[in-house]
Amino acid sequence: MATIIIPIYNEEKRIQESIRLLLTNPESINYSFLIVDDKSTDNTIKIAQDTIASFKHVDITIILNNKRVGKGATISQTIRDLKDDSVVFMDVDLPNNLNDVKNMLSELENGYNIVIASRYLSDSKAKRALFRDLLSIFHNQILMRLIFNSKI
C-alpha cells in the first residue's frame, strides 16, 4: 500500500474540504494518508481532527512537527521515517486526484524510480489562480535565472 503525505501549514480555510474530497473518493481505501502539520498557528489541526473522525474506513494519521521546519524539510523527514516503498506527496490544494496517483504508481511498477506530476504540462487539469501562476513564472523564469544563473 502506498502512503500519501500531505504537508500542511495554516490551512484552516481549505483543510476540511480537501480531506473530504480525498476520503470520499472510492480509491482512498487503497492508500494510507499522513497529514503532516508544520506547526500551524491557526485552527488547522482541530479542523483536520474533527473532519477525519468521521472516516473510520480510511487509514489516516495526523503528525505534528515539534517546530516549524518548512515544507521541504517536512516532506523529507516524513519520507525518511516511513518504511513504505511507494510514497506520494500531494499539496493540500489537491492539484492531483487519487486517480492520478493510481496512474503514477503504475509507472513505478513499470520500473521508474520516481514519477512527478506537474500542473505545468499542457494536458494538466490542475487549475490555479492567475496571480499564483504569475508569481510562479516570476520566481522560476526570472528570479531563479538571475540569482543562480539557472536554466529552469
N, C-alpha and C positions, 0 to 999 in steps of 0.2 A: 504494500500500500504506500502511496506517495504522501508526503506531508506538504501542505501548503502553508507557507509563512506569510502572514500579513502584518507588516510593521505599521504601527500607528503612533501618532503624537498629536494630541489636541484635536481629535476628530469627532467631537460630540455632535456636530451637525450632520455627519454622514454615516457614522458607525452603525447605527441601528438599521438603516435601510440596506447598507452593504451586507451586513450579517444575514439579514432576512433574504436578500437576493441569492446569496451563496447557499444558504442552508435549506432553502425551499426547492432548489434545483435537485432533481432526482439523482444526478451524478454525485451529489455531496456524500452519499454513503460510501463511495469508493475512496475517500481521502480522509486523512486526519488534518485538522486545522490548528495552527498555532497563531494566536493573535499576540504579538509581542509589542507591549507598550513601552515607549521610550520616555518614561517619567512625565506623562501628561499632567498638566496643571488645571485642566477643566474637568468636566463630568464624563469624559470618555469611558473610563473604566466602569463606573456604575452603570452607564447605559449599556455597555457591552455585556456585563454580567447579567443584567436584567433580561436582555434580549436572548442570550444563549440559554437561559434557564428553561425556555420552552422547547428546546431542540434536543431531546434526550436520545434521538436516533443517530446523532452525528457525534463523532469524536472531535471535540473542540476544547482547547485549553487556552487560557489567558496567562501570559507570562509578563511579569512586571520587572523592568530594569531597576536596579538599585540607584542608578544615577543616569542622567541624560548623556548618551554617547553618540547620538546621530543615527540616521537611517542605515548607512553603510555598515557601521560597526554593529548595529543591532542585528542585521541580517547575517553578517559574517559569524558573529558569536553564536547565534542560534543554529546555523548550519554546522559549525564545529561541534556543538553539543549533541546534535542528532546522530543517530546511528543508521538512518534510512539511506538507501541507495538513491532514491529519487526524491529530490526536494525542489519545490517550486516556490518562488516568492511572487507575490501579487500586491500591487498597491491597493489601498483601501477604496479608491475610486473605481476599482474593478474594470480596468481597461480591457481585460480578457474575461471570458466566462469559462465555466467549467468544461464546456465542450472544447474550447481551445486547449485547455490543459490536457485533456484526453489525447488530442492530436499531437501535442508536444511530447507527451510521454511515449507515444508510439514511435516517434522519431528516435528517442533514446534507445528503445528496444531494437531499432534498426541499426544500432551501432554508433550513433553520435554520442559524444561525451557531454555536450552542452547544447541546449536549444534555447534560443532567445526569441521572444515575441516582441515586435516593435509596432508601436502605433504610427510610425512614420512610413510603413510600407504602403504602396499605392492601393492595395486591396484591404487595408485595415478598416475595421468597422468602429474602432475606438474614436470617440469624439472628445475634444477638449475645447474650452473657451478660446476665442481668438486671442485674448490677452495672454493666456498661457502659451499658446503657440508662438506669439511674437517674442515673449521672454525667452523661450527655448531657442528660437532662431538666433536671437541676440547673443545668448550665452554660448551656444555651440558653434555658431558660424562666425561670430565676430570676436567676442571676448577671449575664448579659448585659443583662437588662432593668433591673436595679438600677444597674449600673455605667454603661451607655451610654444608658439610657432607650430601649432598643431595642424594636422590636415583633416580634422574631424569634418 
